[in-house]
Amino acid sequence: MNDNYSSINEFESSKDRFESLDLEFIHKEINHNKDNLKLKILYNNKIQAKNYVGIVNLPSGKTIEIKPKVKWKSIIKILCYINNFKSDDFDETNFEEGNYFMDLIGFLFLNYLDNIRNKGFIKKYVKKEENINFLRGKILFQKHLVSNINNKKIYCSYHDLSLDNFENQVLLNALKIILFNVKNEDLFFKLKNYENSFELNGISYVNVKKNLSFFRINNIINRLNQHYESALKLSQLIINNSFINDFSYGNSLASGILFDMNKIFESFLEIIIKEILSDYEVIGQKSCKALINPSVNIKPDIIILKEDCPKFIIDAKYKILNSTPSNADFYQMLAYSGHYDTDVMLIYPFVQNLKTKEFDILEKNHKIFIETIDLNKSIGEIKEELKEKLLTKNKLFAFNLLLSSSEQEEY
């Protein structure tokens, strides 16, 4: 990598110092939400990564890659899993360790575009108004009289089959973001060919980010565009987590894509637990009544219920656990256990040589369990590992799963 590239591991500080131009951009644009800093600016003009991973292209031309503690390949597969788009049909050779993050995203996106091309890009009827040499559709008489006093053209309104529709506009948006961030030359030229083809076929580049934030891709998938589903879901993920702005800080276009690992970890655990405990109601991020006045609500990451009765509470903590949880984490678990009258579990990403622990809550017949999950394992292995931990810690889960298995065998 060249001098314009800087790599930082999440939760660690940079080795490089940054220009005031770049620090101002980080402060005003990346950290615009002061309650949720993505990059911490240190006193010595260095920066510290938080719980966000991805790529940032700064106004000075410098690129920062914020790497997760786990493998990029594992992050890609988890993103595919929680967003329910295919990850089993891309070339595994592109996912070697050490590969640049946006190249991995780019290879996956290219695979989806190839699949769509093989099945055909969607055309839809769109309304057009043009001043043309022949009659097509209906005449717009008012515009015709204004525009055609001295010529023989006809101002018409008609519908035409076109590639310039919402689905293809979403793909073009994501494509431009990826092109701005990839480094692999062969990948860049293949994606660039798609961009050129889109633009030559009249697909407009419009800002679809606002529209994407208001609905789920599942709501627009039908039998005609079903082959777009994975590509659109990946596009939505890229667009909603990216930023591209033409700032007055300099001539360079600042851009990037950052993923909140806290949210990814929480969503991942919630989905897996729902699959493991299918006979239970598993609810994520539900606020309960305030415990103190003025109002301060508590909101566990995952509540497991049976017939509306809480049976277990799980909180996902995407942070580095050295030996034992912080006092703040313990107090939070005590609040959950006291309010819901049940055992609680803290789950952290896997840390080498860290043994799982459990703590008794004094004067209560409940426990706080501390567990870790190795995110570098396959999805199937993680599911089995978490299933074993849940069954070991809660005998009711084990009994119900055994009962469910017996009923299925009898059937």
Buried (B, 14 or more C-beta within 10 A) or exposed (E): EEEEEBBBBBBEBBEBEBBEBBBBBBBEBBBEEEEEBBBEBBEEBBBBBBBBBBBBBBBBBBBBBBBBBBBBBBBBBBBBBBBEBBBEEBEEEBBEEEBBBBBBBBBBBBBBBEBBEEEEBBBBEBEBEBBBEEEBBEEBEEBBEEBEEEEEEBBBBBEBEBBBBBBBBBBBBBBBBBBBBBBBEEBBEBBEEBBEBBEEEEBEEEEBBEEBEEEEBEEBBEEEBEBBBBBBBBBBBBBEBBBBEEBEBBEBEBBBBBBBBBBBBBBBBBBBBBEBBEEBBBBBEEEBEEEEEEEEEBEBBBBBBBEEEBBBBBBBBBBEBEEEBEEEBBEBBBBBBBBBEBBBBBBBBBBEEBEBEEBEBEEEEBBBBBBBBBBBBEBEEBBEBBBEBBBEBBEEBBEBBEEEEEEEEEE
